[in-house]
Amino acid sequence: MSRELQMRLGIVGLGRMGANLARAAIEHGHTLVGYDSEASATKELAADGMEPAASLEDLIAKLKSPRIVLIYVPHGDPTERVCEQLRALSAPGDVVVDGGNSHWEDSRRRHCEFARAGIRFVDLGTSGGLWGARHGACFMAGGDSAGYALIEPLLKDLAFDERATLFVGPPGSGHFVKLVHNAIEFGMVESIAEGAELLMRSELDLDLPAVFDNWSHGSVIRSWLVELMRDGLRDNPDLSRLSTYVEDTGEVKWLLCWALERDIPSLVVSDSQQALMSYRDLDTPAAKAVALLRHGFGGHPVHEVVEGLVRS
């Protein structure tokens, strides 16, 4: 990367996704100022070359206009609080980017609120899981097109390839497109998990990791998720020790409600959401396979059953 493309920017939220993206940005020559409510997370990234900020006020003070600030905190109240503070602290021309899984209607509202203060707001869907955040993610952006133009060089550095970053349209569209992506993901994860259970319940003596590895090379269903199922089964050949609990962060329910209001049939997505909820109470290989897949791409907790107790 040429020196004129090196950027100095802020990042708020140094959890699993934010921390990996921060490290990738530093490796590409960008200068990062970072803040997290957990001081230990900030300290850890400081050891990797990030300049720590003691607060959001400190982070803004350490950046020059036009400032660029990325947000990677949980959706809902945490994102709302950060946006409210940044709106009060930022100056006209600054760019605030929400890279989390916020509701698209919240993003539309925030775009208007920031725009009234002259601040550019971009809703940035981010896919690729923990591996993608560290080694090459997929970005889908909505909102202020001029704001996107300012962050595009950074996104291209952090993206999987040239086609893995896209400005998709108006405010809210980045998060809406990412939500549809997550709904598709639900259906794919469920079908792979059910396939794993069918194989397990057969009367055949099968090497399941080898089967999924075979499917990862030239088959119609080859995909990263199939590879993750292979790896999960290699690391957890005895699924009986895993809990049936499967974590659900809830975003796909938003899309299903939206689709129901418009009479848009979404049978596979709906069934996948119902299955995810039912897996909290059913002791099935498919439930455990879903948990392994969600852990593989998103770092969601996998729980083990040990002497009648459940632990992460």
N, C-alpha and C positions, 0 to 999 in steps of 0.2 A: 504494500500500500504506500502511495506517495505521501509525503509529509503534509501536503496541503489538504489531504482528505482525513488526516487525523483529527479527532474531535475530543472535546472536553465536555462531559455530560454528567448528570446525576442519576442515581438509581435508588429508588425507595423500595425496600423489601428484599432481603437477602436470604430468602428461604431456598428451597430446592431449585426452583426455576431461576429466580433472580441471581442467585450466587453463581450458577453455571454460566448464565449469559454474561455476568460481570467478568468472570475469568476469561471467557472467550473474547470479549471486547478488549480486555487488557492485552491479551496475546496478539491482537491485531493492531496494537499500537495506540489505542484510544486511552485517554486519561479519564478515570472514573472517580467521582465523589459519591460515596455510598452511605446510606443511613438505614438502620433497622431498629425496631423497638427493642430487640434483643441485642444487648451490647456484645455478647459473645460472637454473634454472627458478623457484626461489623469488624471486630478484632480479627477474626479468622480471615476475612477478605483483605484486611489491611496488610496481612503477612504476604498476600499474593500481589501486592502492588496497588491496591485501591486506597485512595485518600479517604479516611473516615470522617464522617460528620457526626456531631454530637446531637443534632436535632434537625428538623426540617428547616428551621431558620438558618442554622449553620450551613446546611447544604446549599441553600439559595445564595447565601453570602459568599460562598466559595466559587460560584459560577458567574461568568460574564454574560450579559445579554448579547444576542438572544439565547437564553438558557434552554437546554433540552433536558427534561426530567422523565425518566421511565418509571412506571409504577408496577411492581409485581407483588401485590399483597392480596389476601383472600377477598373475593367479591362480597358485596353487601356493605355492612357498616364500616369495616376497615377501609375499604376503597373510598367510601363516602367521606370519612373523616380526613383521609389524606388529600382528597381532591379539594375539600373545603379549605384546608390549610394552605395548599399550594395556590389556590385561586387568590387568597388574601396576600400571599407573599410574592407572587410572580409579577412580572411587568409586561406591558403590551409588547407583543412580538415573541414572547417566550412560547415554548412548545411543551405541552404536557401529554404524555403517552400512557394510556392504560393498557398494559399488556396482559392483564388477567382475564378471567372468564366472567366479566360483568354482563348483566342483562342489557340487551341492546337498547331498550327504552331508557334505561338509566344513562346510557352513553349519549343518546340523543339529547336528553335533558342537560347533561354536563357540558356537551358541546355548546349549547345555547348560553349556559351560565358563564363559561369561560370566554365565549365570543363577546359577551357584553363588556368584559373587562379587557378586550383586545388580545386575549391569549388564545393561541391555537391549540385545539384538542384533537388527538388522534386515538381512536379505539382500535387496538391492535390485537387481533387474534393470533395466538402463538401456539404452534403445534410442533410435535416432535418429541415430546416427553423430556425426561432428564438427559437422555443421550443427545437429543437434538439441540437442547439448550447449550450443551457443552461443545458439540462437534458440528452443528449445522441444523438450524431450525427452519420451519416454514411459517411465513408471516402473511397475514391478510389484514389490510388496513382500511379503515373507513374514517370519515371526518374531514378535517381541514386538508385540502390537497397541497397547499403551500407548506403546511407543517410536515406533511409526509415527504415532500421534496427535500426538506432539510434533514430528515432522519434517514432517507433512503440509502445514502452511502454506508451508514452504520449497519442498517439491516442487511445490505448486500454482503457485508463482511461476516455477519452472524448467520446468514442463511445457508442452507444446504447447497444450493447452487443459484445461478442467475434467475431461474424461474421460480424460486422458492420464496420470493417476496412480491406482493401484488397489492396495488391500491385498488380496492374493489368497488368503492363508491361513497355515498353520502354518509353523514353521521349515523352511527349504529350498525352500519353494514359489515364492518370488520368483525364485530362481536357476533352478529347474526350468522354470518357465514361460518365462523368458527363453531358456533353452536350446532349448526346443521352437520358440520364435520364430526362433532362429538356424537350426534345421534347416529350417523352412519357407523361410527366406531363401535357404538353399543351393539348394533346388529351383527357386525363382524365378529366382535369378541364372543357374543353369545353363540353364534354358529360354530366357531372354532372350539369353544368349550364343550358344546353338545357333541361335536365330532369326537373329541377326546374321550368323553364318557362312553360313547358307542364302542370305541376301540377297547376301552378298559373292560367293558362288560361282555365283550365277545368271549367265546370259548377258545380263542386262538392265543398262542403264546407269542406276543408281539413285543418288539423293542420299540416302544412308543417314541422316544427321542429320535430314533433312526427313521421312523415313518415320517415324522414332521420335518426332519432334515431332508428326506427325499422330496417331500412336497415343496421345499424351499428352492428347489433347483429345476426350473422349467415347467412346473405344473401350472394349471390355470389359477389355482388359489395361492400361488406363491406371494408372500408378503412379509413385512416386518413382524406382523402379529403372529404369523405361523412360526417364524424364527423364534419369537419370544416364548411361544408355547413349547417349542423344542427345548429351549434353554431352561425354562421353568421345570419341565419334567426331568431334565438331567439333574438339576439341583435338588429336586423334591420327588424322588422316585416313589416314596411312600406318602401318598396324599392323606392317609388316615390321620397323620399328626397335625394336619392343618384344620383350623376352625372353619365353619361354614360362613362366618360373617364376611360380607363383602361391602367395602366402603362405597358410599354414593354421595357425591358432592351436590347433586340435585339440579344441575343446570338443564339437563335434558327434559325435565318435567316442565320447564318454562316453554320449551318448544312444543311439547305435546299439548299444553293448554292453548297455545296460540293456534295450533293446527285444528284442535277441536272446535274452537270458536268460528273457524272458517270452513268447517266440514271437509277438511283435507285428510283423507285416509293415510294413516302412518302405521300400518299393522306391525311391521317388523320392529320398528322403533318402540312402539307401545309394548309389544310382547317382551322385548329385551329389558325395558324398564321394569315391568312387572316381575320378570324373572330375577332381576337384580335384587328387588325388595324381598322376594320369597326366599332367596338364598340365605337370608339371615337365620332361617329356621329349619332349613332342609339339609340333611347330611348327604350331599351328593357329590360325586366327582366333578360334575359340571360347575357347581358353585366354587369348588376349590380351584378349578382351572381358570375361572373368571378372575378370582383373587390373584392368581399367579400372573395372569396377563396384565391386570391393572397395576400390579406392583412392577412389572417389567417395563411398561412404557411411562408410567406416571409416578412411580415411587410410592403408590398408595400402600398402606400397611398390610402386611400379611400376618395373620394371627395363628399361633400354634396352640394346640390343646395339650397341656402338660398336667397329668394327674388330676383331671377334671377341671382345671382352671384354664382360662384363656389369656395368652400373653402375646404382645406384639413382637 
